[in-house]
């Protein structure tokens, strides 16, 4: 990690430039402090930067000398602040704990939930649009809390807001796992004889069978708490890092933070996929296998672990001070970014009391709404968030349908894609901004380039893997194609079997067709273990024998997909993910640089509201509704519609193509207009960083600070 030459060590004293407004405007603390007292606060620096008799009244830039390492900057909990903890009281130390918190948030919200969504649908009889509503509850909570948290938290004790947020997030994880302990055991009929022809009995239909779907309210509550707790992370956490590191290193710090947030979902997919191989009722033995469509894995274990870890990581975050020791070394840069704004906004935002009361909230919102670059970046972020949230929620389901995989295999495969693509893209985005010293409109041009490349890669969804033919759903029992949407499970070969649609247990016939269950395949004999450990059903009247007379056999589970396009699809999906995340940190950096310093936390809060309201919230709900339209075979639970069993791969690919291309085109347009309208604040860090002396030399030599103040004064008169 790049670091300043002084490192993170606190120093004795640091001069603070204060640029007061007009006499009738704001009053700074320095204006009411006699010069002699101000100088006495720091003996080594006993002279102001500019003598009034030499510089004239126009250069009445005053200097306050602020001592670093004050008691209020110690790391600890109230009076308990041992010296051994001060080694972590640095930007790197805070970044470490913040990364762990974002890792847990990403692993829980964007990893575990997206991994287990299919299992939850199966266990609690949910539709895709209902699971999309559960996913969107996180963003709904964030929208309700963002204004309050970013506005008041931006002027408050940021680490305490962050710590309490992590605690709330941990409580949400525990509540999300609660239905497993209150819904009773997962009861499913697995008797091998029941599924065969002639021995299939009607299931007992209970009135309360469909009441399981009401548990979606508990899941929504857990997600709501997740959203409340995570709100400070990506607003106050980002600005706290930006305030305590050099502005040129800020993109790298923020990229590291966001990379941890991206690696979290990747770990969630991998760990969650592994947990799905364990039966949901750990203490209970079952005859089901992971290949069975009735299998439900231990989806709840990850939420218990994440909740406990969140409670632990919140403790050190709560111990950090309002301001890290040594952060005053960046005061020249911070002052330049706000003082040099030559518009009416500065006269308002430069007031030290601005933004501390609820009365200033409407004006704060209005100042941001008047910033066209900020609005366009928000809209571009909303288009990207729609695709990210939707693909994160239904990406494993897409892979499961296209490649005929189990839920755990699809989640693990999607995790392998997200780890290098999402994490690497996020970190490289911040690295490129710092490496190539991108500033102003150049950052937005970089975002535009990434969006255009991912737009082109989206056309891979013109291709799709053909679905495995299923007798009575996509093809007839005699091999002829069925009209789209026409399901006819009964045929002459299984009329005598009295099969029930509630018993869904797909088998792969020796003829390459997949059948709804052994009963619908007309299998008479009880399953016997095959060479690979899979159960084999024999004497299946609906399965023709290819090489001899008599009936064929069927193997338990879905037929294996023989799609030759699988490697190409995975490669281009990888490209889409890489370039989508590659623009995330540059876009965030551009947002921080196009607003006033005092409004950065609030601007990020407003941006997240726009992103969630227009992107993350409606995205999964709309995608879930569209994916439901591609369903060919619905679960039948005593006459009531359950979750979807079989999807039409071609329709699913076309829906993703149209949605992806549409949103990417909109994002490209927003980035292009933002690049055209972008105006870097006069005197911001983009233009001043090269002209200012290094912080180490400036802190040791007051004459260098005098030159820096002169440079700022000259630019203020341009």
KETI-274325 format. One record per residue (C-alpha): y, z negated, x; residue in one letter. Coordinates in steps of 0.1 Angstrom, whole numbers, plus 5000, padded with zeros to 4 digits. Example, Ala and Ser with C-alpha at 12.3 -4.5 7.8 and 13.67 -1.06 7.14 Angstrom:
2
495549225123A
498949295137S
This chain:
718
500050005000X
503450095015X
505549795022X
509049725034X
509449645071X
510349285061X
507149255041X
507049005013X
508348705033X
511248515018X
514448495039X
517148245041X
520048425025X
521048755011X
524448885001X
524749004965X
527149274956X
528849214922X
530849494907X
532949344879X
534349564852X
537949584841X
539949264838X
539549274800X
535849354802X
533049144814X
533448834835X
531048784863X
530048444877X
531748534910X
535048584893X
535248214885X
534048084918X
536548034947X
535848244977X
535447944999X
532647804978X
530848134976X
530848175014X
529647815019X
526447895001X
525348095030X
526747995064X
525348285085X
527248535064X
530748395063X
532848705056X
533148925026X
532249295028X
535849405022X
539049225030X
541549275002X
544449345025X
542449615042X
540749775013X
543449754986X
543149634950X
540949934940X
538149804962X
538049464947X
534249454950X
533349094954X
530348954973X
528248654962X
525848504987X
522648404970X
520148184987X
516548304984X
513548074983X
515147844957X
513047584940X
513047794908X
511248074928X
508247874937X
504747964924X
503247684903X
503147514869X
506147294864X
506147024890X
502747134904X
503547394930X
501347334961X
502247524993X
498847704994X
499847894963X
502948034978X
500948294998X
500448464964X
504148444955X
504848804966X
504949144949X
501449214962X
500048884949X
501548934915X
500349294915X
496849164921X
496748944891X
498549204869X
495949464879X
493149234869X
494849174835X
495349544829X
491749614841X
490449364814X
492749514788X
491549874796X
487949764798X
488049594764X
490349804743X
489750154758X
486250094772X
484049864752X
485449954718X
485150324724X
481650284738X
480250074709X
482050254681X
478950454672X
476850134672X
479349954650X
479350234626X
475650224623X
475449844622X
478149794596X
477950114576X
481350254586X
482750614584X
484450774613X
487850744597X
487250364593X
486350334629X
489450534637X
491450284617X
489950004638X
491050174669X
494550234656X
494949864647X
495649794683X
498650034683X
499849904649X
500149554663X
501949684694X
504449874673X
505349554654X
505649344685X
507249584710X
510849554698X
510749174698X
508849134731X
510649404751X
514149294739X
513848914743X
511248924770X
513349154791X
515948874794X
513448594795X
510748454818X
508648764822X
505548604838X
505248354810X
505448624784X
502748814803X
500548504806X
500648414770X
500048774761X
496748774781X
495748454763X
496248624729X
494348924741X
491448704751X
491348544716X
491248894701X
488148974721X
486348664709X
487248744673X
486049104677X
482548974686X
482548734657X
480748964631X
477648954652X
477248584646X
478248584610X
476548894596X
473048774601X
470248964619X
470049334620X
467249414596X
465649764598X
462249884587X
460349994617X
456749994605X
455150304619X
453050364588X
456050364565X
457450674581X
454350884578X
453351104549X
451550934520X
452550584531X
456250604527X
457550334503X
460950304487X
463250064504X
464549754485X
468149834476X
470249514474X
473649494458X
475149344489X
473849614512X
477249784514X
479249464519X
478849494557X
481649754557X
484049474549X
483649344584X
486049624595X
488749374585X
487549134612X
487449414638X
490949514628X
492149154633X
490549144667X
492249474676X
495549344662X
495449054686X
494549284714X
497649484706X
499849174704X
498549044737X
498749374756X
502349444745X
504049264775X
501749424801X
503149774800X
506749684793X
507649354810X
504949394837X
506249734848X
509849624849X
508949294867X
507349504894X
510249754895X
512749464899X
510949304928X
510049594951X
512049864968X
512850144943X
511150414965X
507950204965X
508150124928X
506150444918X
503250334941X
503149984928X
503250104892X
500650374899X
498350104914X
498849894882X
498150184859X
495150294880X
493649954874X
494350004837X
492450334839X
489550204859X
489149934832X
487950184805X
485750344831X
484050014838X
483949954800X
482050274795X
479550204823X
479049834814X
479149894777X
476650184780X
474249954800X
474549674773X
473649924746X
470249954762X
469649584752X
468849514715X
471649364695X
469649054686X
468748954722X
466248684712X
464348914687X
461649164696X
461749504680X
459649814678X
462750034680X
463550234711X
466850334725X
466250694714X
465950584678X
468950664656X
468550314641X
468850144674X
471849914678X
472549774712X
474149444724X
477649574717X
479149224714X
478249084748X
481049254767X
483749114743X
482648764750X
482848814788X
486148984785X
487648704764X
486548434788X
487948634818X
491248684800X
491648304796X
491048254833X
493448524846X
496248404823X
496448074843X
497848214876X
500148464858X
501748174839X
502548014873X
504748284887X
508548234888X
511148424868X
512148604901X
510048654932X
511448514965X
513348784984X
513949004954X
517748974962X
517249214991X
517249494966X
520449384949X
522549674965X
520249924949X
520149744916X
523949714915X
524450084924X
522150204896X
524150024869X
527750014883X
527950384889X
527350504854X
530550674845X
530350654807X
531150414779X
527650274780X
528250094813X
531149894799X
528749754773X
525549704794X
527449554824X
528249254803X
526048974816X
525648834780X
524649174765X
521149184751X
520648804749X
521148774711X
519848954681X
523349084673X
523149324703X
519849484691X
521249764670X
523749864697X
520949864723X
518850094701X
521850324695X
522550354732X
518950474738X
518950714709X
522050874724X
520050954755X
518451294749X
516251284780X
514850954770X
514051074735X
512351394748X
510251194773X
509150964744X
508151264723X
506251424752X
504451084757X
503451074721X
501751414723X
499751304753X
498950964738X
497451134707X
494951324728X
494151034751X
493550794723X
491551044703X
489451164731X
488850804743X
487650704709X
485451004700X
484751154735X
481350984737X
480451094702X
481351454712X
479051444743X
476351274722X
476451564696X
476851854721X
474151754745X
471851564721X
472151234739X
471650874729X
474750654724X
474250474757X
473650794776X
476850954762X
478950644769X
477650634805X
478251004811X
481850974797X
482350674820X
481350884850X
484051144840X
486750884834X
486350684866X
487350954891X
489451174867X
491550914849X
491850664878X
492350924905X
494851114884X
496850814876X
497050694913X
497751044926X
500651084902X
502450794917X
501450894952X
502851244948X
506151114935X
506550894966X
504951134991X
507151434981X
510151224973X
510451374938X
513751274921X
515351334888X
514451674872X
511851734899X
509651464885X
509851614850X
509051964864X
505951804880X
504951664845X
505452004830X
503252174856X
500451924849X
500651974812X
500452354815X
497352334837X
495552094813X
496652324785X
494752614801X
491752394808X
491552314771X
490452664763X
486952564776X
486452434740X
486052794730X
482552734742X
480052484728X
476452394730X
474352524702X
473052234681X
469352164681X
467852334649X
466952074623X
464552164595X
466152134561X
469652084576X
470552384598X
467452594593X
464652624567X
461152504572X
460052864577X
462552924604X
465253104583X
468852994585X
470252774557X
473752834542X
476352614558X
476652274541X
473352324522X
470852044529X
467352084515X
464951834531X
462151894506X
459752184511X
456252274499X
454652124530X
456051774523X
456251754485X
453151544483X
454551284508X
457051114485X
459551084514X
462650874510X
466050984526X
466750614536X
464150644563X
465950844590X
463850864621X
464151214637X
461151364655X
460851674676X
458151914665X
455952104689X
457552414675X
461052314689X
462452214655X
463851864648X
462651694616X
464351424596X
461451184599X
457651194604X
457351194566X
459451504562X
457451674590X
454351604569X
452651394596X
449551204584X
448351004614X
450050694628X
452050734659X
450150704692X
451850664726X
452150994745X
452051064783X
455750974787X
455550654766X
456950824735X
455250804702X
453451114691X
452651194654X
449751434647X
448451644618X
452051734607X
451751984579X
455252124583X
454852184620X
452952504627X
450452514655X
451252794680X
448052844698X
445252724675X
444652674638X
445652354621X
448752154621X
451052074650X
452351744663X
455851574667X
457351344692X
459551054682X
463251104690X
465651404691X
464751724708X
466151774743X
469152004745X
468652314766X
472352404768X
473152604799X
476852554795X
476752174800X
477952184837X
480852414829X
481952204799X
481851884820X
483852034848X
486652154826X
486751824806X
487151664840X
490051894848X
491751814815X
491451434821X
492751464857X
495951654849X
496551464817X
496651134837X
498351294867X
501651314847X
501550964833X
503150774862X
505751044870X
506751044833X
507150674834X
509150684866X
511450944850X
511950714820X
512950424843X
515450644861X
517150784830X
518250454815X
520550174825X
518949894846X
519649634819X
517849834793X
514649924813X
512349674796X
513749744762X
513550124768X
509950094777X
509349894745X
511050164724X
509150434741X
505850264734X
506850224698X
507450604695X
504350684715X
502150464692X
503850554659X
503650924665X
500550944688X
498150654693X
498050524657X
497650854637X
495651024664X
492250854661X
492550834623X
493351204620X
490651294646X
488151074628X
488851254595X
488551594611X
485351504628X
483951384595X
484551734582X
482151864609X
479351644596X
476251824583X
474051524574X
475251194560X
473250864559X
471950784524X
471850414517X
470550374482X
472750654469X
475850544489X
477150744518X
476950584552X
477650714587X
477051064599X
473751164614X
474251524624X
477351714634X
478052084636X
478852144673X
480752464668X
483052314642X
483652004663X
484652214694X
486952434673X
488752124659X
489251984694X
490452314707X
493152354680X
494351994682X
494351994720X
496152324725X
498652234697X
499651904712X
499752034748X
502152314737X
504352054721X
504251834752X
505152134774X
508152214752X
509451854753X
509051834791X
510852174796X
513852064774X
513951724791X
514051894825X
516952114814X
518951824799X
518151564826X
521151404842X
520551144869X
522850844866X
525650884891X
524950654920X
521350584910X
518650514935X
517750884935X
520950974953X
521850644971X
518550554988X
519150785017X
522750675022X
522050305022X
520950125054X
517449975056X
517149645039X
516049465072X
519149585091X
521349515061X
520249165058X
520849085094X
524149275099X
527049225075X
528849525089X
525949745075X
526549595041X
530149675044X
529250035051X
526950025021X
529649884998X
532050155011X
529450425002X
529150284967X
532850264963X
533350624975X
530750754950X
532250554922X
535450744927X
533851084925X
